[in-house]
Amino acid sequence: MHLNRGVTVELEGGAVDADLVLRPRVDGLLTEVLAAPERLAELVEALGSPLNLVLPRRLAENAAAFRAVYAEHRLGGTIYFAHKANRSTALVRELAATGCGIDVASLGELRHALAAGFAGERIMATGPKDAEFLWLAARVGAVVGADSAAELTSLAGIVDRFGFDPVRVLIRIGGFDSPGVPILSRPSRFGVHARELPAVYDLLDRHRSELRLLGTAFHLDTTGIEEKALALEGCLLAMGEAMARGFAPTAIDIGGGFGVNYLAARADWERYTTELGRAVLGRRPAMTWQNYGYGLRADGATLRGGLGLYPAHRDLAGADYLAELLARESAALGRPLATLLLENLYDLHIEPGRALTDQCGLTLARVAEVRTLHTGDTLVRLAANSRDISTEDHAVLMDPVLLPARQAPGEQAPVYLGGNLCLEDDFLTRRAVLLPRLPVPGDLLAFVNTAGYFMDFAAGPALMQAQARTVAVYPEDGGWGWCLDEQYWPGKGDRS
């Protein structure tokens, strides 16, 4: 999309700069897919709107980038894909063909991973667990990431009753106050506090025949690298306490949260967020539906609140984020975190979800209606809804790509994207999106990089609307091929 600085277009009786765009970052096979709009239109015609496309090979490439960081620091350990990020069978099967593991957070995800080719020892069971989930995890020999003493007690009872082999467990720590590690700024409902560890070690001591302490873990709901460095330091200290109690832990799991850079240009992000603040203050025309502020609000002439958005442009994300974290020096222990892991011969486990699915998919939606509201705004209704494409519900802003059914001249047009649910809040974008021209019914919008949490994490058959089907896309001679998600197996498209 080519834009000229200084150009304005009409919106809500005012004007909006034509460079207030949030262009998505697109690379690799995803670029080739978007370069074939006629083929994408045929897929939507045959399989319906919305339609998800996943790129399994890219998942393996992203995993290899993380593995390269391990090699650089001479560290061992497992990369566990956070299954909750995407329910695609093709992605899970592709991952099963690599050396990666998988992190499952439900009985259904565990069964899916086993059916896709994962052996039990390559599976990590995390999240809230009922007795059935714990039973199958114990039966297949999965690692259990435990959140509480009660969960450990239940698991030990299952192992004892059914005569299973001892289960490897990781103790998730949700807060630290040990020397040199301040209390985390974002309290979690998951895990145990460091102050509770002595009681947990007592419980594990009583159940040495049923449970084997593999190590400690954390998973923080933050992108802040400082918090994660402090938490890793706290886990290192907790490992020392466990060894003093006679255990032999060997691994630290630092969860996910490595992030994705969604936007092509930092300037887009900085310009948009700056102008959004000005719009909320009334110093420029509104850029959003009813001047929605994404957490910002005007208090007289003062901007209050905080911008409740994911940092959509990130210079440090994915494997690079992991490398930066490992290079941080421990304040309490005096050496880089990677060095401390290596000196103690600890394995490092990670659970990326969003970062492993970067550039692994897109979602197509057909334009169903274009109309002008009484406010003067243009609403584009899609044959999809905000549950199918939940980028904004997850606080990520990026523009879709217009794939017109036919090429036609036109001027840039600011539009709001509404969904197909009979709900006032069913907006795919609460902001005015600047498209290269006004779309018409039958055009497609491609929402790129949706594979990580955005295409099916919240999707459901609300109001009996059809849910998106999923197809797997793979490289083949002369371009790319596709098949239904459930028909994909590793090696698809390779020469025989």
C-alpha positions as CSV (number, residue, x, y, z in Angstrom):
1,M,0.0,0.0,0.0
2,H,1.6,3.3,-1.1
3,L,0.8,6.4,1.0
4,N,1.7,10.0,0.6
5,R,2.4,12.0,3.8
6,G,0.1,15.0,4.2
7,V,-2.8,13.7,2.2
8,T,-6.2,13.7,4.1
9,V,-9.4,11.9,3.7
10,E,-12.8,12.6,5.2
11,L,-13.9,10.9,8.4
12,E,-16.8,11.8,10.8
13,G,-17.1,15.3,9.3
14,G,-13.4,16.0,9.8
15,A,-10.2,14.7,8.2
16,V,-7.7,12.0,9.0
17,D,-4.1,11.8,7.8
18,A,-3.6,9.3,4.9
19,D,-0.5,7.9,6.6
20,L,-2.2,6.7,9.7
21,V,-1.8,3.1,8.7
22,L,-0.6,0.1,10.5
23,R,0.9,-2.0,7.8
24,P,1.5,-5.7,8.7
25,R,4.8,-7.3,8.4
26,V,4.7,-10.1,5.8
27,D,7.5,-12.4,4.7
28,G,8.4,-15.8,3.5
29,L,5.7,-18.1,2.0
30,L,3.0,-15.8,3.3
31,T,4.1,-13.2,0.7
32,E,3.6,-15.7,-2.1
33,V,0.2,-16.7,-0.8
34,L,-1.0,-13.0,-0.8
35,A,0.4,-12.6,-4.3
36,A,-2.3,-15.0,-5.7
37,P,-5.6,-13.3,-4.9
38,E,-7.6,-15.2,-7.6
39,R,-6.5,-18.5,-6.0
40,L,-7.5,-17.3,-2.6
41,A,-10.9,-16.2,-3.9
42,E,-11.4,-19.6,-5.3
43,L,-10.6,-21.2,-1.9
44,V,-13.1,-18.9,-0.1
45,E,-15.8,-19.6,-2.8
46,A,-15.3,-23.3,-2.2
47,L,-14.8,-23.5,1.6
48,G,-16.6,-20.4,2.8
49,S,-15.8,-17.2,4.7
50,P,-14.0,-16.8,7.0
51,L,-11.3,-19.2,6.0
52,N,-8.0,-19.9,7.9
53,L,-4.8,-20.7,6.2
54,V,-1.9,-22.2,8.2
55,L,1.8,-22.6,7.0
56,P,3.2,-25.6,9.0
57,R,6.7,-25.4,7.5
58,R,7.2,-21.9,8.9
59,L,6.5,-23.2,12.4
60,A,9.5,-25.6,12.1
61,E,11.6,-22.7,10.8
62,N,10.7,-20.6,13.8
63,A,11.6,-23.5,16.1
64,A,15.0,-23.7,14.5
65,A,15.6,-20.1,15.2
66,F,15.0,-20.7,18.9
67,R,17.2,-23.8,18.8
68,A,20.1,-21.7,17.3
69,V,20.0,-19.6,20.5
70,Y,20.4,-22.7,22.6
71,A,23.3,-23.8,20.5
72,E,25.0,-20.4,20.8
73,H,24.9,-20.7,24.6
74,R,25.6,-24.5,24.6
75,L,22.4,-25.1,26.5
76,G,20.2,-28.2,26.5
77,G,16.4,-28.4,27.0
78,T,13.2,-28.6,25.1
79,I,11.1,-26.1,23.1
80,Y,7.4,-26.9,23.9
81,F,4.9,-25.3,21.6
82,A,2.0,-23.8,23.5
83,H,-0.9,-25.7,21.8
84,K,-3.5,-23.2,23.0
85,A,-2.2,-20.7,20.5
86,N,-3.7,-22.7,17.6
87,R,-5.8,-25.8,17.3
88,S,-4.6,-26.7,13.8
89,T,-3.8,-30.4,13.3
90,A,-1.4,-29.6,10.5
91,L,0.7,-27.4,12.8
92,V,0.8,-30.0,15.5
93,R,1.7,-32.8,13.1
94,E,4.5,-30.8,11.6
95,L,5.9,-30.0,15.0
96,A,5.8,-33.7,15.9
97,A,8.3,-34.3,13.1
98,T,10.8,-32.0,14.8
99,G,12.7,-32.3,18.0
100,C,10.2,-30.0,19.8
101,G,7.8,-30.9,22.5
102,I,4.3,-29.6,23.0
103,D,2.6,-27.9,26.0
104,V,-1.0,-28.9,26.4
105,A,-3.5,-27.2,28.7
106,S,-6.5,-29.5,28.5
107,L,-7.5,-33.1,28.1
108,G,-8.6,-32.4,24.6
109,E,-5.2,-30.9,23.7
110,L,-3.4,-33.8,25.2
111,R,-5.4,-36.3,23.2
112,H,-4.8,-34.2,20.0
113,A,-1.1,-34.1,20.6
114,L,-0.9,-37.9,21.1
115,A,-3.0,-38.5,17.9
116,A,-0.7,-36.2,15.9
117,G,2.4,-38.2,16.7
118,F,3.8,-36.9,20.0
119,A,5.0,-39.5,22.5
120,G,4.1,-38.9,26.1
121,E,7.7,-38.0,27.2
122,R,7.6,-35.0,24.7
123,I,4.5,-33.5,26.2
124,M,4.2,-31.0,29.0
125,A,0.8,-30.8,30.8
126,T,0.1,-27.3,32.2
127,G,-2.9,-25.2,33.1
128,P,-5.9,-26.1,35.3
129,K,-6.2,-29.9,35.5
130,D,-9.1,-32.2,36.4
131,A,-8.6,-35.9,37.4
132,E,-9.1,-37.2,33.9
133,F,-6.4,-34.8,32.5
134,L,-4.0,-35.8,35.3
135,W,-4.7,-39.6,34.7
136,L,-3.9,-39.5,31.0
137,A,-0.8,-37.3,31.5
138,A,0.5,-39.7,34.2
139,R,-0.4,-42.8,32.0
140,V,1.6,-41.6,29.0
141,G,4.5,-40.2,31.0
142,A,4.1,-36.5,30.3
143,V,5.8,-33.9,32.4
144,V,3.2,-32.2,34.7
145,G,3.7,-28.5,35.4
146,A,2.0,-28.2,38.8
147,D,0.3,-25.1,40.0
148,S,-0.4,-26.1,43.6
149,A,0.1,-28.6,46.5
150,A,-3.4,-29.9,46.0
151,E,-2.7,-30.7,42.4
152,L,0.5,-32.6,43.4
153,T,-1.5,-34.5,46.0
154,S,-4.1,-35.6,43.5
155,L,-1.4,-36.6,41.0
156,A,0.4,-38.7,43.6
157,G,-2.8,-40.4,44.5
158,I,-3.5,-41.4,40.8
159,V,0.0,-42.7,40.4
160,D,-0.2,-44.8,43.6
161,R,-3.7,-46.1,42.8
162,F,-2.9,-47.3,39.3
163,G,0.7,-48.3,39.8
164,F,2.1,-45.8,37.2
165,D,5.7,-45.0,36.9
166,P,6.8,-41.9,38.9
167,V,5.7,-38.7,37.1
168,R,8.1,-35.9,36.4
169,V,6.9,-32.6,37.8
170,L,7.8,-29.0,37.5
171,I,6.8,-26.6,40.3
172,R,5.4,-23.4,38.8
173,I,6.4,-20.4,41.0
174,G,4.0,-17.4,40.8
175,G,5.8,-15.0,43.0
176,F,9.2,-14.4,44.5
177,D,10.5,-12.6,47.6
178,S,13.9,-14.4,48.0
179,P,17.0,-12.2,48.3
180,G,17.7,-10.1,45.3
181,V,14.3,-10.9,43.7
182,P,11.5,-8.4,44.3
183,I,7.9,-9.5,44.3
184,L,6.6,-9.6,40.7
185,S,4.6,-6.6,39.7
186,R,1.8,-8.7,38.2
187,P,0.4,-11.2,40.7
188,S,-0.8,-14.5,39.1
189,R,-3.6,-16.8,40.1
190,F,-1.4,-19.7,38.9
191,G,1.5,-21.3,40.7
192,V,2.8,-21.2,44.3
193,H,4.7,-18.3,46.0
194,A,8.3,-18.8,46.9
195,R,7.3,-18.7,50.5
196,E,5.2,-21.8,50.0
197,L,8.1,-23.9,48.5
198,P,9.2,-25.4,51.8
199,A,5.7,-27.0,52.2
200,V,5.7,-28.2,48.6
201,Y,9.2,-29.8,49.1
202,D,7.8,-31.5,52.2
203,L,4.9,-32.9,50.1
204,L,7.3,-34.1,47.4
205,D,9.5,-35.7,50.0
206,R,6.5,-37.7,51.2
207,H,5.7,-38.8,47.6
208,R,9.1,-39.7,46.2
209,S,7.8,-43.0,44.9
210,E,5.0,-41.2,42.9
211,L,6.5,-37.9,41.9
212,R,10.0,-36.9,40.6
213,L,10.9,-33.2,40.9
214,L,12.2,-32.2,37.5
215,G,12.7,-28.6,38.4
216,T,11.0,-25.2,38.7
217,A,9.1,-23.0,36.3
218,F,7.4,-19.7,35.8
219,H,5.1,-18.2,33.1
220,L,4.5,-14.5,33.4
221,D,1.7,-12.5,31.8
222,T,4.1,-9.7,30.6
223,T,6.4,-8.8,27.8
224,G,8.8,-7.1,30.3
225,I,12.3,-8.7,30.0
226,E,13.3,-7.3,33.4
227,E,10.5,-9.2,35.2
228,K,11.4,-12.4,33.4
229,A,15.1,-12.0,34.3
230,L,14.2,-11.6,37.9
231,A,11.9,-14.6,37.8
232,L,14.6,-16.8,36.2
233,E,17.0,-15.7,38.9
234,G,14.4,-16.7,41.5
235,C,14.0,-20.1,39.9
236,L,17.8,-20.6,40.0
237,L,17.7,-19.9,43.8
238,A,14.7,-22.2,44.3
239,M,16.7,-25.0,42.5
240,G,19.4,-24.6,45.0
241,E,16.9,-24.9,47.9
242,A,15.5,-28.1,46.3
243,M,19.0,-29.6,46.1
244,A,19.6,-28.8,49.7
245,R,16.5,-30.8,50.5
246,G,18.0,-33.9,48.8
247,F,16.2,-33.6,45.4
248,A,18.1,-33.6,42.1
249,P,16.2,-31.1,39.8
250,T,17.7,-30.7,36.3
251,A,15.5,-28.2,34.4
252,I,14.0,-24.7,34.6
253,D,11.0,-23.8,32.5
254,I,10.6,-20.1,31.7
255,G,7.3,-20.4,29.8
256,G,6.5,-18.2,26.8
257,G,5.9,-14.5,26.1
258,F,8.7,-14.0,23.7
259,G,6.5,-11.8,21.5
260,V,6.0,-11.0,17.8
261,N,6.7,-8.0,15.7
262,Y,3.5,-7.5,13.8
263,L,4.1,-4.3,11.9
264,A,6.3,-3.5,9.0
265,A,7.5,-0.1,10.3
266,R,8.1,1.4,13.7
267,A,7.1,4.8,12.3
268,D,3.5,3.6,11.6
269,W,3.1,2.5,15.3
270,E,4.6,5.7,16.8
271,R,2.6,8.0,14.5
272,Y,-0.6,6.2,15.1
273,T,-0.4,6.0,18.9
274,T,0.7,9.7,19.1
275,E,-2.3,10.8,17.0
276,L,-4.6,8.5,18.9
277,G,-3.8,10.5,22.1
278,R,-4.4,13.8,20.3
279,A,-7.8,12.5,19.1
280,V,-8.9,11.4,22.6
281,L,-8.0,14.9,23.8
282,G,-10.1,16.4,20.9
283,R,-7.1,18.0,19.2
284,R,-7.8,16.2,15.9
285,P,-10.7,14.4,14.4
286,A,-11.6,11.1,15.9
287,M,-9.8,8.0,14.6
288,T,-12.0,5.4,16.3
289,W,-15.6,4.4,16.8
290,Q,-17.1,7.0,19.1
291,N,-13.6,8.2,19.9
292,Y,-12.7,4.9,21.6
293,G,-9.4,5.4,23.4
294,Y,-8.0,1.9,23.9
295,G,-7.5,2.7,27.6
296,L,-6.8,6.4,27.1
297,R,-9.3,9.1,28.3
298,A,-9.4,12.8,28.4
299,D,-9.6,14.6,31.8
300,G,-10.0,18.2,30.8
301,A,-6.8,19.0,28.8
302,T,-4.9,16.1,30.3
303,L,-4.6,12.6,28.9
304,R,-5.3,9.9,31.5
305,G,-5.1,6.1,31.7
306,G,-2.8,3.9,29.9
307,L,-2.7,2.5,26.3
308,G,-4.0,-1.0,26.7
309,L,-2.5,-2.3,23.5
310,Y,0.1,-5.0,22.7
311,P,3.3,-3.3,21.4
312,A,2.6,-4.2,17.8
313,H,6.0,-3.1,16.6
314,R,8.8,-4.7,18.6
315,D,12.5,-4.5,17.8
316,L,13.1,-7.4,20.2
317,A,10.9,-10.5,19.7
318,G,10.9,-14.3,19.3
319,A,14.3,-15.9,19.4
320,D,16.1,-12.6,19.7
321,Y,14.1,-11.9,22.9
322,L,15.3,-15.2,24.3
323,A,18.9,-14.4,23.4
324,E,18.6,-11.0,25.2
325,L,17.1,-12.6,28.3
326,L,19.9,-15.2,28.6
327,A,22.5,-12.4,28.2
328,R,21.2,-10.5,31.2
329,E,23.3,-10.6,34.3
330,S,21.8,-11.9,37.6
331,A,21.9,-9.1,40.2
332,A,22.0,-11.7,43.0
333,L,24.3,-14.2,41.5
334,G,26.6,-12.0,39.5
335,R,26.9,-13.7,36.2
336,P,24.8,-13.9,33.0
337,L,21.7,-16.1,33.2
338,A,22.9,-18.4,30.4
339,T,26.2,-18.9,32.2
340,L,24.4,-19.8,35.4
341,L,22.3,-22.4,33.6
342,L,25.3,-23.9,31.9
343,E,27.4,-24.0,35.1
344,N,24.7,-25.9,36.9
345,L,24.1,-28.2,33.9
346,Y,20.4,-27.2,34.0
347,D,18.2,-27.8,31.0
348,L,16.2,-24.8,29.8
349,H,12.6,-25.4,28.7
350,I,10.5,-22.8,27.0
351,E,6.8,-22.7,25.9
352,P,6.4,-20.2,23.0
353,G,3.0,-20.0,21.4
354,R,2.7,-16.7,19.6
355,A,6.4,-16.5,18.7
356,L,6.4,-20.0,17.2
357,T,3.4,-19.2,15.0
358,D,4.8,-15.9,13.7
359,Q,4.1,-15.7,9.9
360,C,2.4,-19.1,10.1
361,G,-1.1,-18.1,8.9
362,L,-3.7,-15.7,7.7
363,T,-7.5,-15.4,7.8
364,L,-9.6,-14.5,4.8
365,A,-13.0,-12.8,5.1
366,R,-15.4,-11.8,2.3
367,V,-17.0,-8.3,2.2
368,A,-20.7,-8.8,2.6
369,E,-22.0,-5.2,2.7
370,V,-20.7,-1.7,2.4
371,R,-22.9,1.1,3.7
372,T,-22.8,4.7,5.0
373,L,-24.2,5.2,8.5
374,H,-26.1,8.3,9.6
375,T,-22.9,9.6,11.2
376,G,-21.3,9.7,7.8
377,D,-19.0,6.8,8.7
378,T,-18.5,3.9,6.3
379,L,-19.2,0.4,7.7
380,V,-17.9,-2.7,5.9
381,R,-19.7,-5.8,7.2
382,L,-17.7,-9.0,6.7
383,A,-18.8,-12.6,6.5
384,A,-16.8,-13.2,9.7
385,N,-16.9,-11.8,13.3
386,S,-14.6,-10.6,16.0
387,R,-14.4,-14.1,17.5
388,D,-13.2,-15.5,14.2
389,I,-10.5,-12.8,13.8
390,S,-9.7,-11.6,17.4
391,T,-6.7,-9.4,16.8
392,E,-8.3,-6.4,18.5
393,D,-9.8,-8.5,21.3
394,H,-6.2,-9.4,22.0
395,A,-5.2,-5.8,21.8
396,V,-3.2,-6.1,18.6
397,L,-3.7,-3.5,15.9
398,M,-2.6,-4.1,12.3
399,D,-4.3,-3.4,9.0
400,P,-5.8,-6.1,6.8
401,V,-4.8,-6.5,3.2
402,L,-7.5,-5.7,0.6
403,L,-7.7,-8.4,-2.2
404,P,-10.2,-6.9,-4.6
405,A,-12.4,-9.2,-6.7
406,R,-11.5,-7.0,-9.7
407,Q,-9.1,-4.2,-10.2
408,A,-10.7,-0.8,-10.2
409,P,-9.6,2.8,-9.7
410,G,-10.4,4.4,-6.4
411,E,-9.2,6.7,-3.6
412,Q,-8.2,5.7,-0.1
413,A,-11.2,5.1,2.1
414,P,-11.4,5.0,5.9
415,V,-13.8,2.3,7.0
416,Y,-14.9,0.5,10.1
417,L,-15.0,-3.3,9.9
418,G,-18.0,-4.9,11.4
419,G,-18.9,-8.6,11.9
420,N,-21.8,-10.8,11.2
421,L,-23.2,-11.1,14.7
422,C,-26.2,-9.2,15.9
423,L,-24.2,-7.5,18.6
424,E,-23.3,-3.8,18.9
425,D,-19.7,-4.7,20.0
426,D,-19.0,-7.0,17.1
427,F,-16.3,-4.9,15.5
428,L,-13.2,-6.4,14.0
429,T,-11.7,-2.9,14.2
430,R,-12.9,-0.2,16.5
431,R,-10.6,2.2,14.6
432,A,-11.1,3.5,11.1
433,V,-8.9,1.4,8.8
434,L,-7.6,3.1,5.7
435,L,-8.0,0.9,2.7
436,P,-6.5,1.6,-0.8
437,R,-10.0,2.1,-2.1
438,L,-13.6,1.5,-0.9
439,P,-14.3,-2.2,-1.1
440,V,-17.3,-3.7,-2.7
441,P,-19.2,-6.9,-1.8
442,G,-17.3,-9.9,-2.9
443,D,-13.8,-8.4,-2.2
444,L,-11.6,-10.2,0.3
445,L,-9.8,-8.9,3.3
446,A,-6.7,-10.8,4.4
447,F,-5.9,-10.6,8.1
448,V,-2.3,-11.7,8.2
449,N,-0.2,-13.3,11.0
450,T,-3.3,-14.6,12.8
451,A,-2.1,-18.1,13.6
452,G,-1.0,-17.2,17.1
453,Y,-4.3,-16.8,19.2
454,F,-6.2,-14.8,16.6
455,M,-7.9,-17.3,14.3
456,D,-9.5,-19.8,16.6
457,F,-8.7,-19.1,20.2
458,A,-12.0,-17.4,20.8
459,A,-14.0,-18.7,17.8
460,G,-17.3,-20.4,18.3
461,P,-20.7,-20.9,16.5
462,A,-22.3,-17.8,18.0
463,L,-25.8,-17.2,16.6
464,M,-25.3,-20.4,14.6
465,Q,-22.8,-18.6,12.3
466,A,-20.4,-20.9,10.5
467,Q,-17.0,-21.3,12.0
468,A,-13.9,-20.9,9.8
469,R,-12.5,-24.0,8.1
470,T,-8.8,-24.4,8.0
471,V,-6.5,-25.3,5.1
472,A,-2.7,-26.0,5.3
473,V,-0.4,-24.3,2.8
474,Y,2.9,-25.7,1.8
475,P,5.7,-24.9,-0.7
476,E,5.9,-26.9,-3.9
477,D,7.6,-26.6,-7.2
478,G,6.5,-23.4,-8.9
479,G,4.6,-21.9,-5.9
480,W,2.4,-23.4,-3.2
481,G,-0.1,-26.1,-2.7
482,W,-2.8,-26.6,-0.2
483,C,-5.0,-29.3,1.5
484,L,-7.5,-29.4,4.2
485,D,-5.9,-29.0,7.6
486,E,-6.7,-32.6,8.7
487,Q,-5.3,-34.0,5.5
488,Y,-1.8,-32.5,6.0
489,W,1.1,-34.7,7.1
490,P,4.8,-33.8,7.4
491,G,6.6,-33.9,4.1
492,K,3.5,-32.8,2.1
493,G,4.7,-31.2,-1.1
494,D,8.1,-32.7,-1.1
495,R,9.4,-34.5,-4.2
496,S,9.0,-38.3,-4.0
